[in-house]
Amino acid sequence: MTAPSPFSVDLLAREPFVRFAVTDIDGVCRGKHLSGEKVAGMLEGGGTIASALFGWDIADELYENVGFTGFHTGYPDVGLRLDPSTARQLPWDDNRWLILGEHTATDGSPLPICPRQVLKKVLVQAQAMGCTAQVGMEFEWFVLKETELSVRQKEYRHLETATHGLTNYSPFRIDGQHGFVKDLFDYLPAIGVPLEALHTEAGPGNFEAAIRYGEALQAADRAVLFKQAVREIGRRHGLLSTFMAKYSTAFAGCGGHLHQSLWKDGVNTFHDASAPHGMSDTLRHFVAGQLHCLPHFMALYAPFINSYKRLVDNNLAPVKPTWAVDNRNASLRVIPGSAQSMRLETRTPGADANPYLAIAAALASGLYGIEKKMELSQPPVTGANVGAEGVERLPRTLAEATDALDRSDLARDLLGDAFVTHFVQTRQWEVRRFNQAVTDWELQRYLELV
């Protein structure tokens, strides 16, 4: 494998073309291939991109209910700022350069609805509190032995998985995709996405990956790159990856778990060796804040209709705002450890969540708990959620979660009124599109009998 070249704007200017990528509100990677000279100019003076990027849904249908942009505005440009610190070469794409970016207003000021800017706003608050956040992400996903063409030809039915059998942690099953797995371990670290672990999960073609923790913005960038890289690398092996929260009713859903810790002056503030389970007061406040905010932010952790098919009882998927010590039944799992490893795992987000927004919601909630010195009065659940009987269930549908977010003054205070308004409008559109759809389930259930 060719060693990466040292990055410089002058080097970039001599490249035939360079790639850049941003995410839309759904977390989908969007970008362009531009001449190296054009990208070099954007790095020095900024650029623009059509605001339509915030005016269409995940299927590229234009919203009819969003205030930020649309036919009523003529889809003018918004600003685009590329972050040179994110530049890396893609070894599976002839070492082509890729740079991540974020959206701004045309005058260069932050754009409140940009997912990366939303996270950066939360991190400014953490910095003001003297803290830095470390985050590690885990993804579960399904790998299919399909292509973009074959899934359409099959009308998304009877799809073939890349591996077979239901064996968790199986060296035998995962070896069925030896070349793909090898490329993941070779290529992902080469682009600054250190892969710590990869194994099979509870379904055919079901994989789970753990990405090494890092500073929160870096972790979100890594998560976005991971999902895009997995898709691109898989394509070269005739594979298609899906991060849907619930790909099949026959198998478990796919989570996007967040591991978090807060550090101050090189010390993990979550750890207190003298306290029960090693939980410091800071961690207890952080957990209390997340418990309090979970119902408000559910639409950010579970942003699609399909997301709620994962969040069902008796499936190691959180359905109530609960916490526990090293128990995967809870929404919030405190993982006891040393001063280096003590952390909180937030298990609510699905693999389909926008990483920038999921991390922003989790950290904003925890910081709110610290700022308000919220008491962790709710006892931890044990076993199969023993102790959660009286806890009110989290929203069961995207419609319920969107309504809760829309009504939440707390969410607007923490993430910004403009962002919440735009996100709510996009989720209301998603619900509307689903309510207008005629599904296979309806045809099979009603066609002959009503």
Summary of the structure (lengths in Angstrom):
residues: 450
radius of gyration: 21.8
end to end distance: 62.5
largest distance: 69.5
contacts: 1509
relative contact order: 0.12
helix: 38%
strand: 21%
